[in-house]
């Protein structure tokens, strides 16, 4: 019996030679299995998150998707217009012949107005006092009188020079229009304001509308 063998122990517990037995703690197999499962789950979640990020920043065809967001961080609800409205074409002042009639008690008003419209490029026709049917019977700024075809063309351009003028139609076949000055008329609109108003009227409509929801 070796000197390392405790008294009373023999057989398989007998220690022989110069080597000592290794005293190891028993392994906890349950803890190892749980750690392996947790590792697999963590790797799976990391892979799923990567796929989601790729879907956000990449379109279906593989190209980068650009997103527009509002100030609150949400995407605007943009709906394209089914068809863009065509640009409205208006005649130039040089294509419009205007007859100016004074329906007020103030003398010379038709002449001074005609001179100003001529400076703005309009062709001046007849200038004088208004017919009896309108003389001193227009309480507002004035009346634009012409054929029905002038409603969306000549009336628009001439009306921008004179705020508050009301359009009316008659049976004439010619393309000239009448400007009858009413008792509330003071002066024509500032030329820059008139040009700005015409620019807005001829501006093309936007191709779509975005409803920015906060």
C-alpha positions in Angstrom: 0.0 0.0 0.0 1.2 3.4 -0.9 1.9 5.9 1.8 -0.6 8.2 0.1 -3.4 5.8 0.6 -5.5 6.7 3.7 -5.8 4.1 6.3 -8.7 1.7 5.7 -9.0 2.5 2.0 -7.9 0.0 -0.6 -9.1 -1.6 -3.7 -10.1 0.8 -6.3 -9.4 3.8 -4.0 -5.8 2.7 -3.6 -3.4 5.3 -4.8 -0.3 4.0 -6.4 2.7 5.6 -8.0 3.7 9.2 -7.9 0.5 10.7 -9.5 -2.3 12.3 -7.5 -5.9 11.9 -8.4 -7.6 14.9 -10.0 -10.4 16.2 -7.9 -12.9 17.9 -10.4 -16.2 19.5 -9.6 -19.1 17.8 -11.5 -20.1 19.8 -14.6 -23.5 21.5 -14.5 -25.0 20.2 -17.8 -28.2 22.2 -17.4 -26.4 25.5 -17.2 -24.3 24.7 -20.3 -27.5 23.8 -22.3 -29.3 27.0 -21.2 -26.2 29.1 -22.2 -26.1 27.5 -25.6 -29.8 28.2 -26.2 -29.5 31.8 -25.1 -26.6 32.3 -27.6 -28.6 30.9 -30.4 -31.6 33.1 -29.6 -29.4 36.2 -29.4 -27.8 35.5 -32.8 -31.2 35.0 -34.3 -32.5 38.3 -33.0 -29.4 40.1 -34.3 -29.9 38.6 -37.8 -33.6 39.5 -37.8 -32.8 43.1 -36.9 -30.2 43.4 -39.6 -32.8 42.2 -42.2 -35.3 44.8 -41.0 -32.7 47.6 -41.4 -31.9 46.5 -44.9 -35.6 46.5 -45.8 -36.0 50.1 -44.5 -33.1 51.6 -46.5 -33.3 49.4 -49.6 -36.1 49.3 -52.1 -37.5 46.0 -53.6 -35.3 46.3 -56.6 -32.1 46.8 -54.6 -31.9 50.6 -55.0 -31.7 53.0 -52.1 -35.1 54.2 -51.0 -35.3 57.9 -50.2 -37.9 59.0 -47.7 -39.2 62.4 -46.9 -40.2 63.1 -43.4 -42.0 66.0 -41.7 -40.8 68.0 -38.8 -42.4 65.5 -36.5 -40.5 62.6 -38.1 -43.5 61.1 -39.9 -43.7 60.5 -43.6 -46.0 62.9 -45.5 -49.1 61.4 -47.1 -48.3 62.4 -50.7 -50.7 61.6 -53.5 -49.7 62.5 -57.0 -52.2 64.3 -59.2 -53.8 62.1 -61.8 -53.1 64.7 -64.5 -51.3 68.1 -64.3 -53.4 71.0 -65.3 -52.2 72.7 -68.5 -50.7 76.2 -68.4 -53.3 78.8 -69.0 -52.4 80.9 -72.0 -53.6 84.5 -72.0 -53.4 87.2 -74.7 -50.7 89.9 -74.5 -51.9 93.5 -73.9 -50.9 94.3 -77.5 -53.5 91.8 -78.7 -56.4 93.5 -76.8 -58.2 96.6 -78.1 -59.9 98.5 -75.3 -62.6 101.2 -75.6 -62.6 103.4 -72.5 -65.8 105.2 -71.4 -66.3 107.6 -68.5 -69.5 106.9 -66.6 -68.6 109.4 -63.8 -69.2 113.1 -63.4 -65.4 113.7 -63.4 -64.2 115.1 -66.7 -61.2 113.7 -68.5 -61.1 110.4 -66.6 -61.4 108.3 -69.7 -58.5 110.1 -71.4 -56.0 109.7 -68.5 -57.0 106.0 -68.1 -56.5 105.4 -71.8 -53.1 107.0 -71.7 -52.0 104.7 -68.8 -53.3 101.6 -70.5 -51.5 102.5 -73.7 -48.2 102.7 -71.7 -48.9 99.2 -70.5 -49.1 97.9 -74.0 -52.9 97.9 -74.7 -54.3 99.0 -78.0 -56.7 101.9 -77.4 -59.9 102.1 -79.4 -62.7 104.6 -78.6 -62.4 107.1 -75.7 -65.3 109.2 -74.4 -68.3 109.4 -72.2 -70.3 106.3 -71.4 -73.6 105.6 -73.3 -76.8 106.7 -71.6 -77.5 103.2 -70.5 -74.4 103.3 -68.2 -73.8 107.0 -67.7 -73.6 107.8 -63.9 -75.3 104.4 -63.3 -72.2 102.3 -62.3 -71.7 102.6 -58.5 -68.7 100.3 -58.4 -65.2 100.5 -59.9 -66.3 99.7 -63.4 -67.7 97.2 -65.9 -65.9 95.1 -68.5 -68.1 94.6 -71.5 -67.5 92.3 -74.4 -68.3 89.1 -76.3 -68.7 85.9 -74.3 -65.4 84.7 -75.8 -63.6 87.4 -73.9 -64.5 86.0 -70.5 -61.4 83.8 -70.1 -59.0 85.9 -72.1 -59.2 89.6 -72.6 -61.3 90.1 -69.5 -58.7 88.4 -67.3 -55.8 90.5 -68.6 -57.8 93.8 -68.5 -59.4 92.9 -65.1 -55.9 92.6 -63.5 -55.4 96.3 -64.2 -58.6 97.3 -62.4 -59.7 95.7 -59.2 -63.4 95.2 -58.7 -64.5 95.6 -62.3 -67.5 93.4 -63.1 -67.6 91.5 -66.4 -70.7 91.6 -68.6 -71.4 90.2 -72.1 -73.2 91.7 -75.1 -74.0 90.5 -78.6 -71.0 92.0 -80.4 -69.0 89.8 -82.8 -65.8 91.8 -82.6 -62.9 91.0 -80.2 -62.6 94.5 -78.7 -63.7 95.1 -75.1 -65.2 98.1 -73.3 -64.0 99.5 -70.0 -66.7 101.6 -68.4 -65.4 103.6 -65.4 -67.8 103.7 -62.4 -68.1 106.3 -59.7 -65.9 104.3 -57.3 -63.0 104.3 -59.7 -59.9 106.2 -58.5 -57.0 104.8 -60.5 -55.7 101.7 -62.2 -53.8 99.0 -60.1 -50.1 99.5 -59.8 -48.5 97.9 -62.8 -46.3 95.6 -60.8 -49.3 94.3 -58.9 -51.2 93.7 -62.1 -48.2 91.8 -63.6 -47.9 89.7 -60.4 -51.6 88.8 -60.5 -51.3 87.7 -64.2 -48.3 85.6 -63.3 -50.2 83.8 -60.6 -53.1 83.1 -63.0 -50.8 81.6 -65.7 -48.7 79.5 -63.2 -49.1 75.8 -63.8 -50.8 73.7 -61.1 -48.6 71.5 -59.0 -48.3 67.8 -60.0 -49.4 66.5 -56.6 -50.6 67.4 -53.1 -49.0 66.4 -49.8 -50.9 66.3 -46.6 -48.3 66.8 -43.9 -49.7 65.2 -40.9 -48.2 66.1 -37.6 
